Amino acid sequence: MKYTRLGTSGLSISRIALGTMGFGDGSREKWALGYEAAAPFFQQALDLGITFWDTANIYSFGASEETVGRAVEQFARRDDIVLATKDHHLPAAAAALDITLTDDEVTALEEHYVLREPTYF
């Protein structure tokens, strides 16, 4: 696996990310894989060196982040995985992953990572 730095954060991430939109609650969204079906994908990602996982609390009505949290707990050390989420849902995403962020921390993250309006030429 090839790795790269995440901006100026100093974090090293895999150049390939594991997208988790398809994981969550299959009873609510027919195409979503429940935890038992999704678990092998997390293990395989780690076996391949994929340490960058992307999620959002809107995926499968929040069940995707719960699935990701369980997978981190079962397969990895939290410090070995870099999780990406969507900024509009940052407080709820942090709660789903059992992370506590203060209002100042949310603001600081938004200041550094929220994309600005695109410029069209």
KAZI-V249310 format. One record per pair of residues at least 6 apart in sequence whose C-alpha atoms are under 8 Angstrom apart, sorted by sequence separation. I is the first residue (numbers start at 1). J is the second residue. D is the distance in Angstrom with one decimal. If there is no record, write none. Layout:
I	J	D
I	J	D
This chain:
5	11	5.6
6	12	6.2
26	32	4.7
45	51	7.5
56	62	7.3
57	63	7.4
59	65	7.7
72	78	6.2
94	100	6.3
5	12	4.6
6	13	6.5
25	32	5.9
26	33	5.5
57	64	6.9
86	93	8.0
94	101	7.0
4	12	5.6
5	13	6.2
24	32	5.5
25	33	6.6
26	34	5.5
56	64	7.2
57	65	5.9
85	93	6.9
3	12	6.3
4	13	5.5
22	31	6.7
23	32	5.0
24	33	5.7
25	34	5.3
55	64	6.9
56	65	6.5
72	81	7.7
3	13	5.4
4	14	6.3
22	32	4.7
23	33	4.7
24	34	5.1
25	35	8.0
55	65	6.3
91	101	7.2
3	14	4.3
4	15	6.1
21	32	7.7
22	33	6.1
23	34	6.1
24	35	6.7
2	14	6.0
3	15	5.2
23	35	7.1
1	14	6.7
2	15	5.9
55	68	7.8
1	15	7.6
23	38	6.1
91	106	7.4
90	106	7.2
87	110	6.8
18	45	7.0
69	96	7.6
87	114	6.6
32	60	7.0
53	81	7.2
55	83	7.3
56	84	7.9
57	85	7.7
65	93	7.1
69	97	5.4
42	71	6.5
51	80	6.7
52	81	6.0
53	82	6.2
54	83	5.8
55	84	6.0
56	85	4.8
57	86	7.8
68	97	7.9
46	76	7.9
51	81	4.8
52	82	4.9
53	83	5.0
54	84	4.6
55	85	5.0
56	86	5.5
66	96	6.0
29	60	6.4
51	82	6.1
52	83	6.0
53	84	6.2
54	85	6.0
55	86	7.5
58	89	8.0
65	96	6.1
66	97	6.7
18	50	6.9
28	60	7.1
35	67	5.7
39	71	6.5
43	75	6.5
52	84	7.5
57	89	6.6
65	97	6.5
17	50	6.4
20	53	7.3
34	67	7.7
42	75	7.6
56	89	7.4
16	50	6.4
17	51	7.2
18	52	6.3
19	53	6.1
20	54	6.1
21	55	6.4
62	96	7.6
14	49	7.0
15	50	7.9
17	52	4.9
18	53	4.7
19	54	4.9
20	55	5.4
21	56	7.6
24	59	7.4
25	60	6.1
57	92	6.8
14	50	5.3
16	52	7.1
17	53	5.4
18	54	6.0
19	55	6.5
23	59	7.9
24	60	5.4
57	93	5.4
13	50	7.9
14	51	5.5
15	52	7.9
17	54	6.6
22	59	7.6
23	60	7.3
56	93	6.6
13	51	5.9
14	52	5.7
21	59	5.3
22	60	7.8
24	62	7.6
25	63	5.7
13	52	5.6
20	59	7.9
21	60	7.2
24	63	4.5
25	64	7.4
57	96	7.7
23	63	7.6
24	64	4.2
23	64	5.2
24	65	7.6
22	64	7.6
24	66	7.5
21	64	6.5
24	67	5.9
20	64	6.5
23	67	6.8
1	48	6.8
1	49	5.7
20	68	7.6
1	50	7.3
13	82	6.9
